[in-house]
Amino acid sequence: MSDYTSWENLPLNRICGIDEAGRGPLAGPVTAAAVILPQDFPLGILGDSKKLTSLQRLKAVREILIHAAACGLGWAWPEEIDELNIHFATLIAMERAYGEIRKSCDLILVDGKFTPAIPGTVKAVIKGDSQVPAIMAASILAKTARDRWMERYSWIEGRYLFEKHKGYPTREHAERCARYGLSVIHRRSFHVPEFQK
């Protein structure tokens, strides 16, 4: 028996799921979400956030925000990522997300191999975003929130087309970095890839 299987025997409303979005981009924050679902949440709308369409994620987020027993978002900004590295910045974003939760729970499940320094019984679940409903919900919420932030930031700085690639290292993004240099939200500690022409 693995060290986190007890979650399968707990009511949904006693589990907090935590996940992040934005570890890999060259620009913008890393965003984490913490979610406690109610017992009657429609689990069929959940899934691995990376495999859902943007429309499916938006529909799921609406249900999460309306019906979640509790949810919170946490952010770590590019300067923090550069100062601490992406791993520790991600854990801080998770701590901040959990800090927004105003409801007690019996178990906190975090996607991945590492857990943030938060009080309570905290377990890491590898590939939890495809197994644990509360982590799926957190993953969807974190990705949607971060994508929306990048889209809105593109209203301020349109040259990099953040609304299209959300800061990830695409060819188009790298070309814009080469042309214009780095913006104030770029992570200086990340390497901008060079694509062959």
Secondary structure, 3 states (H helix, E strand, C coil): CCCCHHHHHCCHHHEEEEEEECCCCCECCEEEEEEECCCCCCHHHCCCCCCCCHHHHHHHHHHHHHHCCEEEEEEECHHHHHHHCHHHHHHHHHHHHHHCCCCCCCEEEEECCCCCCCCCCEEEECCHHHCCHHHHHHHHHHHHHHHHHHHHHHHHCCCCCHHHHCCCCCHHHHHHHHHHCCCCCECCCCCCCCCCC
